[in-house]
Amino acid sequence: MAKARTFSKFDFKRSLKESPDYPYLKYFRVERYFTRPLASLIARAVYPTSVTPNQLTYFSFFLGICSGVSFFMGSYVFFILGGILAQLSSIFDCADGMLARSKDLCSEYGAILDIFLDRIADFFVLTGLVVGYFKYSNDLTVLHIGLLSMALYFLQTTLYYLMIMYQSKKTGLAAEARGLSIFMILIFSILNRLDLFIFMVAFEVVVNVGIKLIKFIQWGKQT
């Protein structure tokens, strides 16, 4: 990890990252206006301490695993707990990068570690969500669509990072989309309608994978 510079206090603007250019994320800036302001409180609190960004990354990962386990329990109370834990995980996931940028501790390893653990946490959360809601509802349609959605979600994520590598080699630009997804998990958990969330994810990933395929083919024609 890079050697830290000396800064007198936490700088919120310095801690922010570049925003993505997806049209719908311009209107649903959950991460920028909800998650990151909360994450900044954590970053401010640990700024003068010896807590490192990677330690926040590991704690975010731990919360994500706990969220998946909670959803897997298959009851409304645990759905709410799972949604809250998922949102807390997202907040700490923002706090690690904010702390790193504000203290000039950014490193390639830290960026990749964050993405690496995020994908594992996403797997646990989505698996727990789908299986847990099936245990709660005994609805095979929800189970089948949920499992298909999970497969397409991770295909979509893989394609996204391949396209980023091809264009700019930047990391973390999917954070706003992930922040919105986690926030929606919290809302639908409280409403006890995780089935609607599963159907929405299924629709979104089918459309998104198709758009990415068309866009990448267009890039090939341009080059």
N, C-alpha and C positions, 0 to 999 in steps of 0.2 A: 504494500500500500504506500502511496506517495506520502512524503513528509509533510506534516501540517504546517501551514503558515499561521501567524499570530493575528487574530482578529479580536477586536474589543468586545463585540457583541454579535448576536445572531442577526443575520440579514435575510429577511423573508424574500425579497426580490431576487437576491443572489441564489437562494435555495431552490427557486423554481426551475423547471426544465422546459425545453422546447415543446410547443403544442402540436398535435397532429393536424393534418389538413382535411380530415374526413368531414363532409358537410354536416351530417347529423350531430357530430360531436361539438359543433359550434353552438348548438342550441341546448345541449344537455351536458353542460360543463360541471358534472357532479364532482369530479376529482378536483378541479381548480377552485370551485366555490364552496365545497363542503368537506371533502376528504383532506385536502392539503391544508386548509386553515386549522383543522383539528390536529393534523400531523405536525404542523409548525409548533404547536404547544409542547409536543413531546420533544421535538428537536431543540426548542429553546430550553426546556428543562434539563436535558442531558448535555447541552452545549459546553458548559464549564466543567463537566466531569470527564472521566476517562472512558466513558462508554463509546464504543466505536460504531460506525455505520454497519459493519458486518454483524455485530452483535444484535442490532435492531432487526437486521435481515433474518437472522436465525429465530428471533422471537416472533416475528411476523409469520414465519413458516410454521412454528409450533402452534400458533393460534389457528392457522389454516387447517392443520391436521385435526385439532380439537373440534373445529367447525364441522369437518367431514364426519367425525365420529358422532357428534350430536345429531346431525341430520339422519345418520344411519339408524338411530334409535327408533325412528318411525312414530313419533307422537308430536302433537301440536306444540306442547311446551318445549320440546327439544328442537323443533323447527325454529321457534323464536330464538332460542339460545344459539342454534347454528347460524342463523342470520346475523345476530349480534357479533358473534365471534368472527364470522367472515368479514364483517365491516371493520372490526378492530384490527384484524390482520391486514386489511387494505390500508388502514390508517398508518400502522407501523411500517408497512411496505413503502409508503410515501415518505415517512419520517427518515428512513435510512438514507435515501438519496438526498433529501433536503439537508441532513446533517453533513453528508459528504461534500456537497457543493458549497455549503456555507463555510466549512472549515478547510476547503481545498484538499480534501482527502479522496477525491475521485480516482478510481483505478479501473483498469480493464477487467481485472479479476472480480472486483466488487460488482461491476455492472453485470457480468455474466453470471455470477453467483446469484444475484437477485432474480434474473430471468430463469435460471435453472430451478431454484427453489419455488418460484411462482408457479411454474408449470406442474410441479409435483403437488403443490398445495391445491391448484385448480383441479387436478385429477381427484384428489381426496374429497374436495367440496362437492364437485359435480356427481361423483359416484355415490357419496353419502346421500345427496339430495335425491337422486333418481331412485336408488334402492330404498331409501327411507320412505319416500312418498308412496312407492309401490306397497311396502309393508303396511302403510297407513290406509291406503285406499283399495288394495287388491285389484287395481285397474291395469290389466295387461297392456292396453293401448298406451298408457302413460309410460310403462316400463320399456316397451319396444321403441317408441319415439324418443324417449330419454336416452337410451343406449345409442341409438343412431345419431342423436344430436351430439352426444359426447364425442363419438368418432369423428363427426364432421367438424366439431369445434377444434379439436386438436389438429385435424388436417388443415383447417383454416389458419390456425396459428403457425403451423409449419410453413405454409405458403407465404404468409405475411413476412416472416423473418427471412425467407429466401429472397423475396422481392426487395426487402430493405438492404440485404447484403449486396444484391445486384446494383441497386441505385446509389446508396450512400454509406453503407456499413455503420449506420447509427443504431443505437440500442435504446430501448425503453419508450419508443414512440407509441406503443400500444397501451400505455398506462391509462390514458383517459378512457379508452373503451373498456378496459378491465375494471376501472373504478366505477363506471356506470353499471356494469354487469353485477358487481358485488353489491352495489346499492340496491339494485332491483331484487337481488336474492333476499336482502333484508326486508324489503317492502312486501314481497310475495310470501315470505315466511310468516310475517305478522298477520297478513290477510288469510293465511292458511290456504293459499291457492298456488302451490308450487307446480301444479299441473299446467297452469297458464304460463308460468315461466318456462317450463320445459317445451311447450308448444311454440312459444316465442323464439326460444333459442334455436329450435329445429328450423323454423322459417328463416331466421336471420342467417344461419350458417349456410343453408342451401343457396340462398341468394348471394351471399358474400363470396363463397367459393366459386360460383359461376362468374361473378364480376372479376375476381382475381385471375381466373383462367383466361377470360377475354382480354383483360388488360395486359397480361404477360405475352399473349400472342401478338397483340398490337405492338409491344415493345420490340418483339422479334422482327416484325415487318419494318419498323423504323430503323433498325440497325442492319 
